[in-house]
Structures are given as structure tokens and as C-alpha cells.
Amino acid sequence: MSKPEKDYSETLFLPQTDFPMRAGLPQKEPELLKRWQDTDLYAQLRAEAKGRDKFVLHDGPPYANGNIHIGHALNKILKDVVTRSQQMLGYDSNYVPGWDCHGLPIEWKIEEENYRSKNKQKPNFSEPAAMVAFRQECRAYAEKWLNVQRDEFKRLGVEGDWDHPYTTMSFPAEAQIARELMKFAANGLLYRGSKPVMWSVVEKTALAEAEIEYEDYTSDTVWVKFPVTNGTGDVAKASVVIWTTTPWTLPGNRAVSFSPKIAYGLYKVTDAPAENWAKVDDLLILADKLAADVFKQAKVAAYEKVADVSADTLAAMVCKHPLAAMGYGFQVPLLAGDHVTDDAGTGFVHTAPGHGREDFEAWTANARALEARGINPAIPYTVDENGALTAQAPGFEGKRVINDKGEKGDANDAVIKALAEAGNIIARSRLKHQYPHSWRSKKPIIFRNTPQWFIAMDKSFVGASSAASVAATAPGVAPNDQRTLRERALDAIAKTRWVPPQGENRINGMISGRPDWVISRQRAWGVPIAVFIKEKTDGSVEILQDPEVELRIVEAFAAEGADAWYKDGARERFLGPKLSGDSWKKVDDICDVWFDSGSTHAFVLEDPEQFPQLAGIKRRVDGGQDAVMYLEGSDQHRGWFHSSLLESCGTRGRAPFDVVLTHGFVLDENGRKMSKSLGNVVAPQDVIRQSGADILRMWVCASDYADDLRIGPEILKTTADTYRKLRNTIRWMLGSLAHFHDDERVTYDAMPELEKLMLHRLAELDEVVRKAYAEFDYKRIFAALSAFMTSDLSAFYFDIRKDALYCDPYSSVTRKASLSVIDQLFRCTVTWLAPMLCFTAEESWLARYGADAKSVHLQTFPEVPPQWRNGGLAEKWRNVRQVRRVVTGALEVARAEKRIGSSLEAHPIVHVSNAELYEAVLDVDMAEICITSALTLVSDAGPDDAFQLPDVSGVAVVSNLAEGTKCARSWKILNTIGADPEYPDVSPRDAKALREWETMKKAAG
């Protein structure tokens, strides 16, 4: 029986660490959050960065309503990666979280929970006490959800000033929002007008573009005749035909639009069934391109073109309203319009100026000319806030376009029936198409003419009415800057950095074509449009601009909140004795919540009293070095980016941001939108509970956020597997560094080539990481670090150096050089990962430097010495690694054929006929690099049956067995075992290591 090998394991420098292989993130992360809170990490970050240039990520406020979802998690994690990485790049990178607290969703929740569900009557808002009490209920609801969301955001690892967030409902914020609105009154852009707005019948309020989504909807469609009342010959007997998907708007019709670019003709029906609405001998004017389709819809068997109809003829034409007999006896002129096409319909557009933007613009552009022709240019109010037709729609009063539940009413059928009875309909159908819906109620909206407050896009600024006014235009706006708001905004867009770049084109198009901004809402919970007005005889209003009144309003809001506007006696209080006896009227509409959030820059970035940590920002756009970033989903090009841009350009002449980053939306693994009905919702709370927040953070950073992201069980499993590989790499470094002492650090010049190669790779990565963090390209960083840590480190460098690290004598320069490099590898990789994997990086850092160490998040990215860059060495080792690949491949075959177990049992013969590769490996210990006991290098082509790789020419390997005896300590098979008689079962290298180890053990006592 052979003598068992001696156990030398205690003499090896094996990795030693308490850093666990199993992360246990759901338990560990809360401990780290508590540490950050107890040590006030946020304050430490501010102190550490004092005096640096600022990089401020201004938070787009989420709505304080309900638990956070996966989209929130994506957004907040990205923001945190931005702020942490900019801090580590050397900026004072600050983040003040905020919340949007006003608006309809909260009102709805209060009405539902506190009133409808309890069968209680909704408060009468005309009573001041009832209004204020209701607003306080809304405030309490928002405060409740703000606190819930704050805890959920913090659990994601998001670092910021959570103890001092901003909210749009704080008293100072409400005061500033009112002040910002007063600035628009002062510069002449605020006006009350009558325009068609998108109106939610269900919610009883006007809606902004950002509150609209398009869904499938089936509309009634009709082809309607407008009989011509002037002209000569057959034209005088003809009818202009229009097509509409909204028959209910016909009572509001005042004109028909055509295009001078379209060819029109006079057509005669020559054959049609007797029961048809379109009769034989009917004369119809249609676009030539669309005539055939119209007659097909009208079931006309035959027709003929009688004559061309010129644009001049149409421009002079007047028609009779198709419902003239019911009280619509006015003239209907034809108006030229660029919005008319011959893609569909009839080539004519029924024009109801109270029910559409283009209709409104076509009508008002011709108002003076129409008045000169004796046509009344007034726009009727044909639909009320309940979606019911009014007395200005004779014959249809009370008919509903949409009912209170958002369902189709009876107005369409009533109008179609009347048209048929009048003999002015030739066809009807139904069309399924995309139609605007409220994103809150999910119900279709209507366009209706209603008095609203607007901010003008194309009016020149007039400047503040008084230098003493609290509404005086903010500093930074040149006194002679008379550009319109649209011009200012387009100029600001061009001066902003957009990430990704296509965001610029998107918002540019939106600003270029948008109408005046409707900023009023007819609701209770929000900041009022805090102005006083006098009605003028022409229907317009005069806005009071009095510094004393403005100051009283702002001071009251700052002390009591905007509730002050609705309290009993508010009118007299704010107007004061001097003006209260006059006919000034208090406006009770509230501001669009997009105006609220669009004003946040004014009370977060410019109020040193409320937010001293952000004081003194010197924006790059103003010639400073500080930057402000906005970061939200791509839908905010028409939402918060849009409203913030317009608000700031209107009051400051420039954008509130220097950089705008947008991300996509989160879909399930199959690219479907998440919904409870599909059962594919991924809740961040569930992922954190099961796997930890760092898994979510890794998913975000590894994804292309510029596009829509996908998430689901399989994707999260893959993410967790990748995380485990990175964690094990870090764990091995920590274990090896347990044997490292800083006073034994080896200088660069004394290091072996392999160590210099790893430092070169760090230098390469340093450039990649810094550039990518500066460009917000996190997937590039993550991919580079993941590949480096798994391929370059775990599978190459660490694998090679395990023998030297574990078995070399304590005095070995190679061992100490390797530890010196691992120390640098750890410091660089962990700090580079820290913005992305904030918990794991902190846990690793503390495991390395002790519980009393400063947080990794207080570090800046390590400075990499220029001398580490060595392109020549890197090129040589690319060739070495090519040869190593062939050897490794040959050993895998030998292992599969069971000729060897461990690679240490091999002694490969490596034939290298490629001169460049041979030159590279000639002075390299290839046995060490290939982890074999021996290796023989031969400069020839090798035998035909030698192992080769097709993509590495000139290298062939024969896998021989190593000869000699197995070292009991290092397991290498060598002929030198026993050369040191004191240690007969190990190699001379291991004998020396044992001798040093025993000496150290005796010295230690």
C-alpha cells in the first residue's frame, strides 16, 4: 500500500474572504441602505464634491399616486447611474427628487374613495369652505403616496436628498408657479381665447396633447351635400360633397375648405337605384381623383364628368347649409386651405371652427374677408361640457355626443336622420380608425370651442409691465429679445445636447407645429390661474397687472398654499381696498399640471433658500461650466421636456436644461405591453424581494435604454447568472488580496510582462469607461467590464496566476507583482461598477478596506498612469494568446478522450511555423501560460495529425503526457521532485516555499 500524500493545504496562500459567494442581496441591501442613512452619505457626497463644477440631474416629477412600477424603476435607476457616475467623474453631481402632486388623477381618486363609493354628494365648489376642504383631502392623499414611493425609490439604491425633496404642492412651489404664470401675463403671452380644445366629457376638463393617447374607435361616416347657391349653368344646380367621421359637428359647420392644388370636376349621376340617396341627374362637385370612390360608396351605377371646376370658381362659391331648413339659414363659403388633400374623402373638408384646430385656423384666417362679404365670423358654442349639443345647434339641443360614461351618444344618429330627411346625404358607413382618448379615463374625447387660457406661441414679447412687479421677467432675458416663444424654443433646442440625438428632431417637429398652449383646466386640485380680469365688449379680457396685488398673492401662497385663492373673502383680500370695489373678477380655473411641472426648474434650481445645495449654478448655456440634465421616457418630448422648455423660454429666454436624455418603455419578454389581463406584469418590488435591486440595476445598465426594453423571468435569470460570474470574480480578488500588504507592492518596471499586460488592459478600459460614462452609454461599459472580468481575468489571467499566487514562496516577485496588479484590478473594476451595481460595489469595498472605510461612492474613478499603456506589448500578447488557444483546444480533446484529467498531466509539443507567432512566444514560459507541467516549443509545421485551429494558421499541437513525479503541493508533474532531500515529495520551488512558510510560522510564535 502506497503512503498517502502529505496535506500541504495549510502552507498554500489560498484565497481567504468573508465575502459570500451567494449574494443574499434581498437581505444585504437593506443593511447597506441603513449604513448610508446612518452615515449621511448624501451629506458626505456634497462635502466631498464642494468646489467642483456642478452636474445637476433635475428630477422629472413622478405622479404621487400608487406604487411604483417597472417603468419607474428603469427611470430612477438610470438617474442614479447618471448622478453617481458624474460624481465619480469629478463633478458635484446632485439629485433632488421631486413629485407632481396636483391634477385630475388625485381628484378622481378622492371623488371615488371618499364620495362615489360611499354614495356621498361631491362638494359644491362654489362654497369656499367646501373647496378648501376638498383640496386638503387631495393634499393628504398625495402626501400618503409620496411617502410610499419615496421608500420604494430608496430601496432601488437611488441616492439623493430624500429628506428634502421638492413637491409641486409645497407652499413655496405653489407661490412660484403662480409667479411664473404672472410673468406670462406681464410679457403679453397669456390671453383668454375661444378655441377648440380637446375636451374630456368624462373628466369635465380640457386636456393637453401629453394627456392624449390614440386607440381604435369606430366612427359613423357620412357623405353630405352642400347645395351651391351662386354661380352659373350646371354649377348653380350642383352640390359640393364633403365626407366626415363626426356627423355631430355639422351643426357647427360654417364653411367648406378646398385646395387650389387639387383638380375638381362637376359630375352627373346617370344611373342609380330608385331607393338610393344619390339620385339620377344629381350634380356633384368632387375631386377628380376621388370621384370613383365616392360614387362606389353612394352605390351609383353610372356617372359622367360634365366639366372641370376651377379653383377660382370654388373660391367665389357659396353654399347652403345641408340643415338650412332647421334654422341653419346662413351662407356657407368655400375657403382655400393647405390642410385639404385628395388622399381620402371627397377633396372637400367640412369646416366647423369650433371643433378642430385646422378648421379654426382656416376660419379665423379669413375672418375679416368673410365679414366684408356679410358673413358673421363668430364661432358658435354648439357642445357643452357634458358633451350635449346646445341651443346654438337648433333641432339637436340636448343630444349627447358622448355620455358621462364615455360611450357614444345619440347626436350622430339624430344628425344623420335630419340630413337624410333634408335630402342632403348620399352615403353613410362606419370606419375603424385611431381616435384620441384620454390616457386617464381611456375614453374618447371631443373637440369643442370653449373659453380657455392660452400662452401664445407666435406673439412678440412686450416685457414686464413694471420693474417692481413680482412678475418681472427673470434675469437672463435680454430686454430687446422680441422673438416669439416658438422662435426662442426652437433656438434653445438647437443649443441642447440630446441623448440619443434623434430626440432633437422629435421635439423640434413638435414645437414647430404646435398650437398655442392651453394652460387652463376646470378642476379643483391645482394652482389657480391667479389673475384678475375685466371683460371687454369684444369678448376679450384685460388682465390686472398690479405689483401690490401680485405680491399679496405670492406671499399668501408661500404662507398658506394656493388654498388662499379659494378661501372666503379672497377677492377682497388680494385686490385690497383700492381695487376691490372695481369690477375685477377672480379667475378660478387651475393651471394645467404640465405648467406646474414645467415650472419646477424655477423653484428647485433657482431658490437657494429652499434648496441651498443647488445654489450658485452657472449654466453652460450662460457661459459657465455647470450642467443641468433632464432624463425621462421618450413620451416626455411632448410632456415635461416640452412644457419645461416653453415655460423657461417664455420667462428666461433659454431652455432650463443643457442635456436631455430619453429612454424607451418596458415590455415583456415577447415585446408585448404589460397588462394585468395578460399576466405579464413584472413588479420591481417582486424582483427586489426575490433577487435584489442590483439585479434590476444590472438589467437596466446592460440594456439599450434608447429603445424599448424587455424584461421577464428568463431575462432576469440570464441577468442573475451574469451577476454571479462578476461577483465570483470580485470574490476571488478579495480572497487573494487577503495575502497582500501594501509595503510589498511591486513597481511597474519590476513586474513580469503578464502583469504589465493586465495594467495595459486597465488603461484601455479606463478610456472606454470614462468616455462611455460621459456619453451615458452604460451598456457599453457593462459589456466591456463583463467581458474583461470573465474572459481576461477569470478565464485567463487569474487562471494562469493561481499557481504562483497559491504555491510560490512568500518572497516571490511574481506572486507580489500579481497581488499588486490584483489590487489595481479590484480598485478599478469595483469603482467602475459602483454607479451601476451600487450595493455590490459597496459590499465589496467594505470587505476589502474594512467597516470603517469611506464609501466607494465617495471615490472618483482611479487615475491610470500613462505608462501602463503599451501597445507593443499588447500586440505581442495577442499573438501569445492565439498560440495558447490552440494548446487549450488540444488539451480539451485529450481530456475528452480521457488521456489526461488535469492540464497539469500534459506536456504538449507546440509546433509554430508562423514566424510572427513564434517570435512572440519564444521568450514566454508557455507551460506557465497554458497551465501545463511542461511544454516544448518547436519552430516547424508539425505532423499532419497534430491538433490545429482553422483560424490560427501556423500552429499545431501534439498532446503528450508529462513525465516525472507529481508534486504533492502544486500537483505539477516534474522530473525535479525530491531534488531537495529535506522535502522529497515536492519540487524545488515548493521546497523553498515550505522553508519560508515554516520560518514565518516560527517567527509568529
Disulfide bonds with the S-S distance in Angstrom:
none
